[in-house]
Protein backbone atom coordinates (compact mmCIF):
# COMPACT_ATOMS: atom_id res chain seq x y z
CA UNK A 1 0.00 0.00 0.00
CA UNK A 2 2.75 2.44 0.91
CA UNK A 3 4.64 1.56 -2.28
CA UNK A 4 1.64 2.62 -4.31
CA UNK A 5 1.32 5.74 -2.16
CA UNK A 6 4.95 6.74 -2.83
CA UNK A 7 4.50 7.16 -6.59
CA UNK A 8 0.90 8.15 -7.23
CA UNK A 9 1.08 7.82 -11.00
CA UNK A 10 2.88 4.46 -11.22
CA UNK A 11 0.97 1.40 -12.35
CA UNK A 12 1.96 -1.66 -10.31
CA UNK A 13 1.50 -5.31 -11.19
CA UNK A 14 2.06 -8.40 -9.08
CA UNK A 15 5.55 -8.91 -10.49
CA UNK A 16 6.76 -5.42 -9.57
CA UNK A 17 5.23 -5.67 -6.09
CA UNK A 18 6.66 -9.17 -5.58
CA UNK A 19 10.17 -7.96 -6.41
CA UNK A 20 9.94 -4.97 -4.07
CA UNK A 21 8.48 -6.95 -1.15
CA UNK A 22 10.43 -10.19 -1.69
CA UNK A 23 7.26 -12.29 -1.89
CA UNK A 24 5.89 -14.62 -4.56
CA UNK A 25 3.89 -13.24 -7.47
CA UNK A 26 0.89 -15.13 -6.12
CA UNK A 27 1.20 -13.46 -2.69
CA UNK A 28 1.64 -10.06 -4.35
CA UNK A 29 -1.46 -10.64 -6.50
CA UNK A 30 -3.50 -11.49 -3.40
CA UNK A 31 -2.23 -8.36 -1.62
CA UNK A 32 -3.10 -6.13 -4.58
CA UNK A 33 -6.57 -7.66 -4.88
CA UNK A 34 -7.22 -7.16 -1.17
CA UNK A 35 -6.09 -3.55 -1.06
CA UNK A 36 -8.16 -2.89 -4.19
CA UNK A 37 -11.18 -4.45 -2.45
CA UNK A 38 -10.48 -2.22 0.55
CA UNK A 39 -10.66 0.85 -1.72
CA UNK A 40 -6.97 1.75 -1.53
CA UNK A 41 -6.17 1.29 -5.21
CA UNK A 42 -7.98 0.55 -8.43
CA UNK A 43 -7.38 -1.58 -11.51
CA UNK A 44 -6.25 0.25 -14.65
CA UNK A 45 -5.81 -0.96 -18.22
CA UNK A 46 -3.78 1.94 -19.64
CA UNK A 47 -0.90 2.53 -20.11
CA UNK A 48 -0.50 -1.05 -18.88
CA UNK A 49 -2.68 -3.39 -16.86
CA UNK A 50 -2.15 -3.16 -13.12
CA UNK A 51 -3.09 -1.26 -10.01
CA UNK A 52 -2.70 2.41 -9.18
CA UNK A 53 -3.09 4.18 -5.85
CA UNK A 54 -6.57 5.67 -5.69
CA UNK A 55 -8.27 5.80 -2.27
CA UNK A 56 -12.03 5.39 -2.40
CA UNK A 57 -12.54 8.42 -0.14
CA UNK A 58 -10.73 11.51 1.07
CA UNK A 59 -10.90 10.13 4.61
CA UNK A 60 -9.14 6.92 3.58
CA UNK A 61 -6.53 8.92 1.67
CA UNK A 62 -5.85 11.01 4.76
CA UNK A 63 -5.44 7.89 6.91
CA UNK A 64 -2.94 6.45 4.45
CA UNK A 65 -1.09 9.79 4.37
CA UNK A 66 -0.84 9.58 8.18
CA UNK A 67 0.40 5.99 7.98
CA UNK A 68 3.06 7.06 5.48
CA UNK A 69 4.31 9.53 8.10
CA UNK A 70 3.95 7.09 11.02
CA UNK A 71 5.61 4.08 9.39
CA UNK A 72 9.21 5.36 9.03
CA UNK A 73 9.10 6.84 12.53
CA UNK A 74 7.81 3.59 14.10
CA UNK A 75 9.35 0.98 11.85
CA UNK A 76 9.95 -1.62 14.56
CA UNK A 77 6.37 -1.55 15.86
CA UNK A 78 4.88 -1.78 12.38
CA UNK A 79 7.34 -4.50 11.35
CA UNK A 80 6.51 -6.52 14.46
CA UNK A 81 2.81 -6.30 13.61
CA UNK A 82 3.44 -7.42 10.04
CA UNK A 83 5.66 -10.31 11.10
CA UNK A 84 3.48 -11.52 13.93
CA UNK A 85 2.72 -15.22 14.29
CA UNK A 86 -0.43 -14.94 12.18
CA UNK A 87 -0.27 -16.58 8.77
CA UNK A 88 0.68 -14.45 5.79
CA UNK A 89 -2.80 -14.33 4.30
CA UNK A 90 -4.45 -13.46 7.62
CA UNK A 91 -1.91 -10.65 8.24
CA UNK A 92 -2.77 -9.14 4.88
CA UNK A 93 -6.48 -9.50 5.63
CA UNK A 94 -6.09 -7.92 9.08
CA UNK A 95 -4.21 -4.99 7.58
CA UNK A 96 -6.77 -4.51 4.80
CA UNK A 97 -9.61 -4.79 7.32
CA UNK A 98 -8.12 -1.89 9.27
CA UNK A 99 -9.09 0.36 6.37
CA UNK A 100 -12.69 -0.78 5.98
CA UNK A 101 -15.25 1.72 7.10
CA UNK A 102 -18.59 0.73 8.51
CA UNK A 103 -21.64 2.97 8.82
CA UNK A 104 -22.83 3.62 12.33
CA UNK A 105 -25.99 1.72 13.13
HELIX and SHEET records of a PDB file:
HELIX    1   1 UNK A    2  UNK A    6  1                                   5    
HELIX    2   2 UNK A   14  UNK A   21  1                                   8    
HELIX    3   3 UNK A   25  UNK A   37  1                                  13    
HELIX    4   4 UNK A   58  UNK A   73  1                                  16    
HELIX    5   5 UNK A   75  UNK A   82  1                                   8    
HELIX    6   6 UNK A   88  UNK A   97  1                                  10    
SHEET    1   A 2 UNK A  41  UNK A  44  0                                        
SHEET    2   A 2 UNK A  50  UNK A  53 -1                                        
END                                                                             
